[in-house]
Amino acid sequence: MLQSMSPNSVGKSDVVAFKLAEQDFCIDIGLVREIRGWSPTTVLPHAPHYVKGVINLRGSVVTVVDLSARLGFGATEPSQRHVVIIAMHEGRIVGLLADLVSDIVTVNDEHMQAVPDIASDPAREFIIGMITFEDGRILRKIDLAQLLPTPQGGAA
């Protein structure tokens, strides 16, 4: 379990943990550029249902993805309590709409477990691993490469 990690373990990484639809998820901290409060987006016509729109981030247009909708939990009705995680993946900047950021966690790579093969889990194709805690909490690690809209789709 994570609380009993030995200090000489190799393969540690930090993740940013956040909540969506009362579920716990995370992404590598190296992908996160900043965490912002929610602000209204400019809607893009013909964008995928999970794209809330775009925001102006210091002169750059950034697509905001509704993670809850993208993962199959239903669309988010954003309020001032929601956050946008600004992430960069393969040279692309994207905003990830989440309910809240809960923690930054250091994880030993050996504690990452495979995703169970459950066809009914709508988020399974976007999850690359599961991190378990002694208190029973499970963090699902998101694969941004699978999650993000493709540039050819016109939504990025």
N, CA, C and O atoms as a DFTB+ gen file, in Angstrom:
624 C
 N C O
     1  1       0.830      -1.183       0.000
     2  2       0.000       0.000       0.000
     3  2       0.877       1.251       0.000
     4  3       2.052       1.197       0.363
     5  1       0.298       2.368      -0.407
     6  2       1.099       3.562      -0.609
     7  2       1.705       4.116       0.676
     8  3       2.812       4.654       0.644
     9  1       1.023       4.003       1.784
    10  2       1.544       4.571       3.011
    11  2       2.764       3.807       3.524
    12  3       3.514       4.338       4.343
    13  1       2.979       2.579       3.064
    14  2       4.102       1.790       3.563
    15  2       5.228       1.669       2.546
    16  3       5.973       0.690       2.572
    17  1       5.367       2.639       1.656
    18  2       6.419       2.600       0.654
    19  2       7.774       2.745       1.333
    20  3       7.921       3.517       2.281
    21  1       8.762       2.004       0.848
    22  2      10.098       2.134       1.421
    23  2      10.811       3.311       0.766
    24  3      10.595       3.573      -0.418
    25  1      11.652       4.024       1.506
    26  2      12.289       5.211       0.978
    27  2      13.295       4.924      -0.128
    28  3      13.621       5.832      -0.892
    29  1      13.807       3.684      -0.247
    30  2      14.775       3.386      -1.280
    31  2      14.149       2.773      -2.525
    32  3      14.862       2.214      -3.358
    33  1      12.852       2.866      -2.664
    34  2      12.167       2.332      -3.838
    35  2      12.497       3.168      -5.064
    36  3      12.686       4.381      -4.972
    37  1      12.562       2.514      -6.196
    38  2      12.806       3.221      -7.450
    39  2      11.493       3.352      -8.199
    40  3      10.512       2.681      -7.879
    41  1      11.485       4.227      -9.207
    42  2      10.305       4.356     -10.038
    43  2       9.160       5.084      -9.383
    44  3       8.011       4.656      -9.488
    45  1       9.454       6.184      -8.706
    46  2       8.389       6.974      -8.100
    47  2       7.945       8.050      -9.084
    48  3       8.740       8.548      -9.882
    49  1       6.679       8.395      -9.014
    50  2       6.165       9.498      -9.817
    51  2       5.094      10.229      -9.020
    52  3       4.476       9.664      -8.117
    53  1       4.886      11.490      -9.368
    54  2       3.848      12.287      -8.718
    55  2       2.664      12.417      -9.665
    56  3       2.826      12.559     -10.876
    57  1       1.476      12.365      -9.087
    58  2       0.252      12.536      -9.863
    59  2      -0.622      13.587      -9.195
    60  3      -0.557      13.798      -7.984
    61  1      -1.437      14.238     -10.010
    62  2      -2.439      15.171      -9.509
    63  2      -3.755      14.414      -9.460
    64  3      -4.244      13.933     -10.482
    65  1      -4.327      14.310      -8.264
    66  2      -5.588      13.591      -8.071
    67  2      -6.745      14.580      -8.129
    68  3      -6.655      15.693      -7.610
    69  1      -7.836      14.159      -8.768
    70  2      -9.011      15.012      -8.873
    71  2     -10.268      14.163      -8.883
    72  3     -10.218      12.950      -9.084
    73  1     -11.401      14.828      -8.661
    74  2     -12.688      14.138      -8.602
    75  2     -13.543      14.491      -9.800
    76  3     -13.562      15.624     -10.279
    77  1     -14.255      13.462     -10.268
    78  2     -15.270      13.586     -11.320
    79  2     -16.427      12.692     -10.932
    80  3     -16.220      11.513     -10.647
    81  1     -17.606      13.205     -10.914
    82  2     -18.793      12.395     -10.630
    83  2     -18.570      11.502      -9.399
    84  3     -18.906      10.318      -9.410
    85  1     -18.001      12.086      -8.348
    86  2     -17.732      11.399      -7.087
    87  2     -16.770      10.224      -7.238
    88  3     -16.769       9.320      -6.403
    89  1     -15.962      10.223      -8.278
    90  2     -14.952       9.196      -8.517
    91  2     -13.579       9.858      -8.492
    92  3     -13.461      11.053      -8.767
    93  1     -12.528       9.083      -8.160
    94  2     -11.170       9.605      -8.068
    95  2     -10.351       9.221      -9.300
    96  3     -10.320       8.058      -9.703
    97  1      -9.692      10.215      -9.887
    98  2      -8.846      10.026     -11.062
    99  2      -7.544      10.777     -10.852
   100  3      -7.423      11.557      -9.906
   101  1      -6.563      10.550     -11.728
   102  2      -5.319      11.292     -11.657
   103  2      -4.640      11.332     -13.018
   104  3      -4.947      10.542     -13.911
   105  1      -3.708      12.272     -13.153
   106  2      -2.808      12.336     -14.306
   107  2      -1.420      12.662     -13.771
   108  3      -1.279      13.174     -12.660
   109  1      -0.398      12.363     -14.564
   110  2       0.971      12.673     -14.179
   111  2       1.118      14.170     -13.945
   112  3       0.616      14.977     -14.727
   113  1       1.805      14.538     -12.869
   114  2       1.973      15.953     -12.542
   115  2       2.785      16.682     -13.615
   116  3       2.619      17.887     -13.805
   117  1       3.649      15.970     -14.304
   118  2       4.452      16.586     -15.351
   119  2       3.638      17.107     -16.516
   120  3       4.118      17.936     -17.290
   121  1       2.401      16.626     -16.651
   122  2       1.518      17.085     -17.722
   123  2       0.763      18.362     -17.337
   124  3       0.247      19.064     -18.207
   125  1       0.699      18.659     -16.045
   126  2      -0.107      19.776     -15.538
   127  2       0.706      21.070     -15.561
   128  3       1.805      21.143     -15.011
   129  1       0.144      22.080     -16.206
   130  2       0.785      23.394     -16.263
   131  2       0.218      24.333     -15.204
   132  3       0.955      25.130     -14.623
   133  1      -1.071      24.247     -14.952
   134  2      -1.699      25.071     -13.910
   135  2      -3.099      24.549     -13.643
   136  3      -3.642      23.749     -14.405
   137  1      -3.670      25.022     -12.541
   138  2      -5.043      24.690     -12.174
   139  2      -5.771      26.010     -11.998
   140  3      -5.351      26.863     -11.216
   141  1      -6.867      26.172     -12.731
   142  2      -7.618      27.429     -12.740
   143  2      -9.041      27.180     -12.259
   144  3      -9.563      26.068     -12.344
   145  1      -9.646      28.236     -11.756
   146  2     -11.066      28.170     -11.459
   147  2     -11.863      28.162     -12.764
   148  3     -11.355      28.564     -13.811
   149  1     -13.094      27.710     -12.694
   150  2     -13.947      27.669     -13.874
   151  2     -14.260      29.078     -14.356
   152  3     -14.522      29.974     -13.553
   153  1     -14.233      29.267     -15.650
   154  2     -14.726      30.486     -16.275
   155  2     -15.457      30.058     -17.539
   156  3     -15.091      29.051     -18.145
   157  1     -16.472      30.791     -17.945
   158  2     -17.264      30.385     -19.105
   159  2     -16.395      30.224     -20.355
   160  3     -15.387      30.908     -20.532
   161  1     -16.818      29.304     -21.202
   162  2     -16.103      29.025     -22.443
   163  2     -16.870      29.596     -23.628
   164  3     -18.054      29.917     -23.532
   165  1     -16.168      29.713     -24.742
   166  2     -16.793      30.062     -26.009
   167  2     -17.101      28.748     -26.720
   168  3     -16.196      27.958     -26.989
   169  1     -18.357      28.519     -27.019
   170  2     -18.784      27.254     -27.617
   171  2     -18.323      27.172     -29.070
   172  3     -18.359      28.157     -29.808
   173  1     -17.889      25.978     -29.460
   174  2     -17.497      25.722     -30.839
   175  2     -18.596      24.923     -31.533
   176  3     -18.998      23.874     -31.031
   177  1     -19.094      25.400     -32.685
   178  2     -20.112      24.621     -33.394
   179  2     -19.520      23.305     -33.890
   180  3     -18.360      23.249     -34.298
   181  1     -20.314      22.271     -33.852
   182  2     -19.962      20.937     -34.345
   183  2     -18.832      20.270     -33.574
   184  3     -18.242      19.307     -34.063
   185  1     -18.518      20.762     -32.376
   186  2     -17.503      20.119     -31.538
   187  2     -18.107      18.847     -30.935
   188  3     -19.326      18.746     -30.801
   189  1     -17.265      17.884     -30.574
   190  2     -17.777      16.695     -29.886
   191  2     -18.531      17.084     -28.617
   192  3     -18.276      18.138     -28.035
   193  1     -19.458      16.229     -28.194
   194  2     -20.299      16.535     -27.028
   195  2     -19.500      16.791     -25.757
   196  3     -19.983      17.495     -24.870
   197  1     -18.322      16.256     -25.645
   198  2     -17.515      16.390     -24.439
   199  2     -16.621      17.637     -24.454
   200  3     -15.900      17.877     -23.486
   201  1     -16.650      18.420     -25.509
   202  2     -15.879      19.665     -25.560
   203  2     -16.792      20.803     -25.115
   204  3     -17.782      21.119     -25.775
   205  1     -16.435      21.421     -23.971
   206  2     -17.247      22.523     -23.437
   207  2     -17.097      23.783     -24.274
   208  3     -18.009      24.608     -24.335
   209  1     -15.942      23.929     -24.921
   210  2     -15.660      25.112     -25.716
   211  2     -14.191      25.456     -25.600
   212  3     -13.357      24.590     -25.335
   213  1     -13.878      26.734     -25.802
   214  2     -12.493      27.189     -25.712
   215  2     -12.406      28.382     -24.771
   216  3     -13.378      29.107     -24.559
   217  1     -11.205      28.565     -24.208
   218  2     -10.926      29.725     -23.371
   219  2      -9.676      30.421     -23.911
   220  3      -8.869      29.826     -24.625
   221  1      -9.543      31.685     -23.552
   222  2      -8.352      32.452     -23.891
   223  2      -7.418      32.371     -22.696
   224  3      -7.712      32.907     -21.628
   225  1      -6.286      31.694     -22.885
   226  2      -5.307      31.545     -21.823
   227  2      -4.073      32.359     -22.194
   228  3      -3.191      31.883     -22.908
   229  1      -4.024      33.584     -21.702
   230  2      -2.907      34.489     -21.982
   231  2      -2.584      34.566     -23.471
   232  3      -1.423      34.478     -23.870
   233  1      -3.618      34.730     -24.281
   234  2      -3.450      34.896     -25.719
   235  2      -3.509      33.618     -26.529
   236  3      -3.492      33.681     -27.758
   237  1      -3.579      32.465     -25.891
   238  2      -3.689      31.188     -26.597
   239  2      -5.109      30.640     -26.442
   240  3      -5.699      30.706     -25.364
   241  1      -5.638      30.102     -27.529
   242  2      -6.956      29.477     -27.491
   243  2      -6.777      28.030     -27.034
   244  3      -6.041      27.261     -27.651
   245  1      -7.465      27.669     -25.936
   246  2      -7.323      26.347     -25.330
   247  2      -8.675      25.654     -25.295
   248  3      -9.657      26.215     -24.809
   249  1      -8.723      24.422     -25.816
   250  2      -9.929      23.605     -25.779
   251  2     -10.159      23.104     -24.357
   252  3      -9.220      22.658     -23.697
   253  1     -11.409      23.176     -23.880
   254  2     -11.761      22.661     -22.559
   255  2     -12.620      21.404     -22.741
   256  3     -13.707      21.450     -23.317
   257  1     -12.099      20.284     -22.234
   258  2     -12.774      18.997     -22.324
   259  2     -13.499      18.730     -21.007
   260  3     -12.904      18.826     -19.934
   261  1     -14.773      18.399     -21.091
   262  2     -15.568      18.001     -19.927
   263  2     -15.225      16.535     -19.649
   264  3     -15.733      15.639     -20.321
   265  1     -14.361      16.295     -18.655
   266  2     -13.915      14.933     -18.375
   267  2     -15.061      14.001     -18.010
   268  3     -15.062      12.833     -18.400
   269  1     -16.024      14.507     -17.273
   270  2     -17.164      13.676     -16.892
   271  2     -17.917      13.184     -18.124
   272  3     -18.252      12.003     -18.213
   273  1     -18.183      14.068     -19.059
   274  2     -18.870      13.670     -20.294
   275  2     -17.994      12.740     -21.126
   276  3     -18.492      11.761     -21.682
   277  1     -16.720      13.025     -21.218
   278  2     -15.807      12.219     -22.023
   279  2     -15.685      10.797     -21.491
   280  3     -15.551       9.848     -22.264
   281  1     -15.733      10.654     -20.170
   282  2     -15.593       9.339     -19.550
   283  2     -16.923       8.605     -19.397
   284  3     -16.961       7.499     -18.858
   285  1     -18.009       9.209     -19.864
   286  2     -19.294       8.527     -19.851
   287  2     -20.123       8.698     -18.600
   288  3     -21.079       7.950     -18.396
   289  1     -19.785       9.670     -17.743
   290  2     -20.536       9.890     -16.512
   291  2     -21.618      10.945     -16.669
   292  3     -22.346      11.213     -15.713
   293  1     -21.747      11.542     -17.824
   294  2     -22.729      12.594     -18.056
   295  2     -22.080      13.967     -18.048
   296  3     -21.014      14.161     -17.463
   297  1     -22.731      14.910     -18.698
   298  2     -22.195      16.265     -18.834
   299  2     -22.160      16.985     -17.488
   300  3     -23.024      16.777     -16.636
   301  1     -21.163      17.821     -17.316
   302  2     -21.022      18.650     -16.116
   303  2     -21.729      19.975     -16.343
   304  3     -21.612      20.578     -17.410
   305  1     -22.461      20.420     -15.339
   306  2     -23.003      21.776     -15.328
   307  2     -22.038      22.587     -14.478
   308  3     -22.192      22.639     -13.258
   309  1     -21.037      23.228     -15.100
   310  2     -19.985      23.871     -14.325
   311  2     -20.476      25.047     -13.493
   312  3     -21.377      25.791     -13.880
   313  1     -19.845      25.179     -12.335
   314  2     -20.120      26.298     -11.436
   315  2     -18.779      26.835     -10.943
   316  3     -17.723      26.349     -11.348
   317  1     -18.825      27.820     -10.083
   318  2     -17.598      28.418      -9.555
   319  2     -16.760      27.431      -8.748
   320  3     -15.572      27.670      -8.535
   321  1     -17.352      26.331      -8.297
   322  2     -16.592      25.355      -7.514
   323  2     -15.771      24.411      -8.389
   324  3     -14.887      23.721      -7.882
   325  1     -16.044      24.367      -9.684
   326  2     -15.310      23.491     -10.599
   327  2     -13.952      24.087     -10.962
   328  3     -13.726      25.288     -10.821
   329  1     -13.052      23.218     -11.434
   330  2     -11.713      23.655     -11.824
   331  2     -11.408      23.198     -13.247
   332  3     -12.006      22.254     -13.765
   333  1     -10.464      23.894     -13.854
   334  2      -9.942      23.497     -15.159
   335  2      -8.451      23.232     -14.969
   336  3      -7.684      24.126     -14.611
   337  1      -8.066      21.995     -15.216
   338  2      -6.668      21.598     -15.132
   339  2      -6.066      21.845     -16.507
   340  3      -6.461      21.213     -17.487
   341  1      -5.115      22.759     -16.578
   342  2      -4.448      23.052     -17.847
   343  2      -3.298      22.055     -17.984
   344  3      -2.370      22.045     -17.176
   345  1      -3.375      21.224     -19.014
   346  2      -2.378      20.169     -19.210
   347  2      -1.757      20.293     -20.596
   348  3      -2.362      20.834     -21.522
   349  1      -0.544      19.781     -20.715
   350  2       0.121      19.744     -22.012
   351  2       0.495      18.308     -22.315
   352  3       1.097      17.617     -21.493
   353  1       0.129      17.873     -23.507
   354  2       0.460      16.514     -23.940
   355  2       0.879      16.557     -25.402
   356  3       0.126      17.008     -26.265
   357  1       2.075      16.087     -25.663
   358  2       2.616      16.042     -27.023
   359  2       2.483      17.395     -27.728
   360  3       2.072      17.475     -28.886
   361  1       2.840      18.452     -26.997
   362  2       2.850      19.789     -27.571
   363  2       1.495      20.471     -27.651
   364  3       1.409      21.604     -28.125
   365  1       0.444      19.817     -27.205
   366  2      -0.903      20.391     -27.227
   367  2      -1.318      20.784     -25.820
   368  3      -1.126      20.028     -24.868
   369  1      -1.893      21.985     -25.700
   370  2      -2.418      22.436     -24.408
   371  2      -3.929      22.219     -24.421
   372  3      -4.611      22.539     -25.395
   373  1      -4.434      21.671     -23.326
   374  2      -5.863      21.409     -23.213
   375  2      -6.302      21.703     -21.784
   376  3      -5.522      21.549     -20.844
   377  1      -7.550      22.126     -21.624
   378  2      -8.145      22.312     -20.311
   379  2      -9.025      21.118     -19.990
   380  3      -9.814      20.682     -20.828
   381  1      -8.896      20.592     -18.791
   382  2      -9.672      19.435     -18.354
   383  2     -10.608      19.878     -17.235
   384  3     -10.155      20.198     -16.137
   385  1     -11.897      19.897     -17.506
   386  2     -12.890      20.307     -16.517
   387  2     -13.100      19.189     -15.513
   388  3     -13.434      18.065     -15.887
   389  1     -12.901      19.501     -14.213
   390  2     -13.070      18.521     -13.138
   391  2     -13.863      19.154     -12.006
   392  3     -13.985      20.376     -11.926
   393  1     -14.401      18.309     -11.129
   394  2     -15.151      18.814      -9.978
   395  2     -14.226      19.548      -9.011
   396  3     -14.541      20.646      -8.552
   397  1     -13.079      18.934      -8.704
   398  2     -12.100      19.550      -7.820
   399  2     -10.789      18.785      -7.888
   400  3     -10.767      17.599      -8.217
   401  1      -9.701      19.470      -7.575
   402  2      -8.403      18.810      -7.428
   403  2      -8.272      18.490      -5.952
   404  3      -8.425      19.370      -5.105
   405  1      -7.985      17.215      -5.637
   406  2      -7.994      16.794      -4.243
   407  2      -6.617      16.651      -3.622
   408  3      -6.485      16.799      -2.407
   409  1      -5.567      16.362      -4.424
   410  2      -4.286      16.065      -3.806
   411  2      -3.197      15.939      -4.862
   412  3      -3.477      15.810      -6.054
   413  1      -1.959      15.977      -4.405
   414  2      -0.805      15.570      -5.208
   415  2      -0.223      14.380      -4.461
   416  3       0.080      14.476      -3.272
   417  1      -0.066      13.266      -5.153
   418  2       0.323      12.008      -4.525
   419  2       1.597      11.481      -5.175
   420  3       1.726      11.497      -6.399
   421  1       2.543      11.010      -4.350
   422  2       3.729      10.318      -4.856
   423  2       3.416       8.826      -4.870
   424  3       2.977       8.257      -3.871
   425  1       3.649       8.209      -6.022
   426  2       3.282       6.811      -6.223
   427  2       4.501       6.016      -6.676
   428  3       5.250       6.469      -7.541
   429  1       4.704       4.838      -6.101
   430  2       5.708       3.905      -6.610
   431  2       5.111       3.216      -7.822
   432  3       3.965       2.768      -7.784
   433  1       5.882       3.129      -8.897
   434  2       5.388       2.479     -10.110
   435  2       4.907       1.055      -9.832
   436  3       3.981       0.573     -10.483
   437  1       5.535       0.385      -8.866
   438  2       5.143      -0.994      -8.550
   439  2       3.744      -1.086      -7.939
   440  3       3.168      -2.173      -7.882
   441  1       3.189       0.046      -7.481
   442  2       1.836       0.042      -6.907
   443  2       0.750       0.283      -7.945
   444  3      -0.441       0.244      -7.635
   445  1       1.176       0.534      -9.184
   446  2       0.216       0.701     -10.275
   447  2      -0.277      -0.693     -10.670
   448  3       0.522      -1.585     -10.953
   449  1      -1.579      -0.867     -10.686
   450  2      -2.163      -2.155     -11.039
   451  2      -2.885      -2.041     -12.363
   452  3      -3.285      -0.954     -12.781
   453  1      -3.045      -3.171     -13.013
   454  2      -3.751      -3.220     -14.288
   455  2      -5.229      -2.895     -14.087
   456  3      -5.788      -3.112     -13.012
   457  1      -5.841      -2.378     -15.132
   458  2      -7.271      -2.088     -15.110
   459  2      -8.025      -3.407     -15.305
   460  3      -7.740      -4.144     -16.249
   461  1      -8.978      -3.711     -14.428
   462  2      -9.738      -4.949     -14.598
   463  2     -10.471      -4.964     -15.944
   464  3     -10.887      -3.916     -16.437
   465  1     -10.620      -6.102     -16.509
   466  2     -11.275      -6.248     -17.806
   467  2     -12.790      -6.311     -17.609
   468  3     -13.390      -7.385     -17.569
   469  1     -13.382      -5.131     -17.487
   470  2     -14.829      -5.030     -17.270
   471  2     -15.392      -4.203     -18.408
   472  3     -15.177      -2.993     -18.467
   473  1     -16.100      -4.840     -19.299
   474  2     -16.582      -4.168     -20.511
   475  2     -17.578      -3.056     -20.214
   476  3     -17.711      -2.127     -21.011
   477  1     -18.284      -3.127     -19.082
   478  2     -19.322      -2.133     -18.810
   479  2     -18.773      -0.819     -18.266
   480  3     -19.520       0.154     -18.159
   481  1     -17.487      -0.763     -17.920
   482  2     -16.912       0.476     -17.401
   483  2     -16.702       1.444     -18.559
   484  3     -15.847       1.195     -19.410
   485  1     -17.460       2.546     -18.618
   486  2     -17.361       3.450     -19.771
   487  2     -16.003       4.142     -19.881
   488  3     -15.626       4.594     -20.961
   489  1     -15.279       4.225     -18.790
   490  2     -14.006       4.938     -18.810
   491  2     -12.819       4.021     -19.104
   492  3     -11.693       4.510     -19.197
   493  1     -13.026       2.729     -19.252
   494  2     -11.932       1.777     -19.341
   495  2     -10.927       2.102     -20.439
   496  3      -9.723       1.977     -20.210
   497  1     -11.371       2.510     -21.613
   498  2     -10.429       2.767     -22.700
   499  2      -9.524       3.965     -22.431
   500  3      -8.506       4.130     -23.103
   501  1      -9.877       4.798     -21.464
   502  2      -9.090       5.992     -21.152
   503  2      -8.207       5.820     -19.918
   504  3      -7.452       6.727     -19.568
   505  1      -8.293       4.671     -19.259
   506  2      -7.577       4.435     -18.012
   507  2      -6.381       3.517     -18.264
   508  3      -6.523       2.458     -18.875
   509  1      -5.194       3.931     -17.784
   510  2      -3.999       3.123     -18.012
   511  2      -3.520       2.386     -16.769
   512  3      -2.574       1.601     -16.850
   513  1      -4.147       2.618     -15.631
   514  2      -3.766       1.916     -14.419
   515  2      -4.587       2.354     -13.229
   516  3      -5.293       3.362     -13.270
   517  1      -4.481       1.569     -12.159
   518  2      -5.218       1.817     -10.925
   519  2      -4.208       1.873      -9.777
   520  3      -3.306       1.041      -9.686
   521  1      -4.378       2.865      -8.907
   522  2      -3.518       3.028      -7.744
   523  2      -4.408       2.854      -6.518
   524  3      -5.397       3.571      -6.365
   525  1      -4.066       1.907      -5.643
   526  2      -4.892       1.648      -4.468
   527  2      -4.245       2.210      -3.212
   528  3      -3.022       2.306      -3.113
   529  1      -5.085       2.578      -2.259
   530  2      -4.645       3.113      -0.976
   531  2      -5.149       2.210       0.138
   532  3      -6.115       1.469      -0.041
   533  1      -4.487       2.278       1.292
   534  2      -4.885       1.459       2.440
   535  2      -6.298       1.768       2.920
   536  3      -6.972       0.893       3.463
   537  1      -6.755       3.015       2.724
   538  2      -8.095       3.388       3.184
   539  2      -9.195       2.929       2.216
   540  3     -10.372       3.226       2.422
   541  1      -8.803       2.201       1.158
   542  2      -9.789       1.679       0.214
   543  2      -9.994       2.536      -1.024
   544  3     -10.638       2.105      -1.980
   545  1      -9.454       3.739      -1.012
   546  2      -9.608       4.627      -2.163
   547  2      -8.806       4.087      -3.341
   548  3      -7.734       3.511      -3.158
   549  1      -9.327       4.275      -4.542
   550  2      -8.646       3.871      -5.763
   551  2      -8.588       5.067      -6.694
   552  3      -9.605       5.703      -6.971
   553  1      -7.388       5.369      -7.176
   554  2      -7.205       6.407      -8.187
   555  2      -7.078       5.731      -9.539
   556  3      -6.301       4.790      -9.704
   557  1      -7.835       6.209     -10.494
   558  2      -7.698       5.714     -11.867
   559  2      -6.837       6.700     -12.636
   560  3      -7.142       7.892     -12.682
   561  1      -5.766       6.209     -13.238
   562  2      -4.837       7.073     -13.965
   563  2      -5.292       7.200     -15.411
   564  3      -5.464       6.202     -16.111
   565  1      -5.485       8.446     -15.850
   566  2      -6.012       8.732     -17.180
   567  2      -4.891       8.788     -18.214
   568  3      -3.813       9.321     -17.953
   569  1      -5.163       8.232     -19.382
   570  2      -4.268       8.285     -20.533
   571  2      -4.719       9.449     -21.422
   572  3      -5.690       9.324     -22.169
   573  1      -4.011      10.578     -21.337
   574  2      -4.417      11.759     -22.105
   575  2      -4.381      11.522     -23.610
   576  3      -5.173      12.117     -24.340
   577  1      -3.492      10.676     -24.085
   578  2      -3.411      10.408     -25.528
   579  2      -4.729       9.825     -26.043
   580  3      -5.149      10.152     -27.153
   581  1      -5.377       8.981     -25.270
   582  2      -6.663       8.393     -25.671
   583  2      -7.828       9.350     -25.435
   584  3      -8.823       9.325     -26.160
   585  1      -7.694      10.183     -24.421
   586  2      -8.791      11.043     -23.992
   587  2      -9.020      12.257     -24.874
   588  3     -10.161      12.670     -25.085
   589  1      -7.938      12.830     -25.389
   590  2      -8.044      14.102     -26.098
   591  2      -8.624      13.957     -27.495
   592  3      -8.390      12.956     -28.173
   593  1      -9.387      14.967     -27.925
   594  2      -9.881      14.947     -29.291
   595  2      -8.711      15.063     -30.262
   596  3      -7.711      15.718     -29.969
   597  1      -8.847      14.428     -31.407
   598  2      -7.770      14.487     -32.398
   599  2      -7.786      15.836     -33.102
   600  3      -8.855      16.404     -33.320
   601  1      -6.604      16.361     -33.463
   602  2      -6.553      17.653     -34.145
   603  2      -7.332      17.636     -35.453
   604  3      -7.882      18.664     -35.846
   605  1      -7.393      16.496     -36.136
   606  2      -8.115      16.411     -37.403
   607  2      -9.619      16.554     -37.196
   608  3     -10.353      16.873     -38.131
   609  1     -10.078      16.314     -35.954
   610  2     -11.506      16.408     -35.666
   611  2     -12.007      17.836     -35.574
   612  3     -13.215      18.061     -35.507
   613  1     -11.108      18.797     -35.570
   614  2     -11.512      20.191     -35.560
   615  2     -11.856      20.727     -34.194
   616  3     -12.209      21.900     -34.072
   617  1     -11.766      19.897     -33.145
   618  2     -12.167      20.346     -31.815
   619  2     -10.985      20.730     -30.956
   620  3     -11.181      21.198     -29.835
   621  1      -9.784      20.554     -31.427
   622  2      -8.630      20.819     -30.565
   623  2      -8.001      22.145     -30.838
   624  3      -7.019      22.508     -30.190
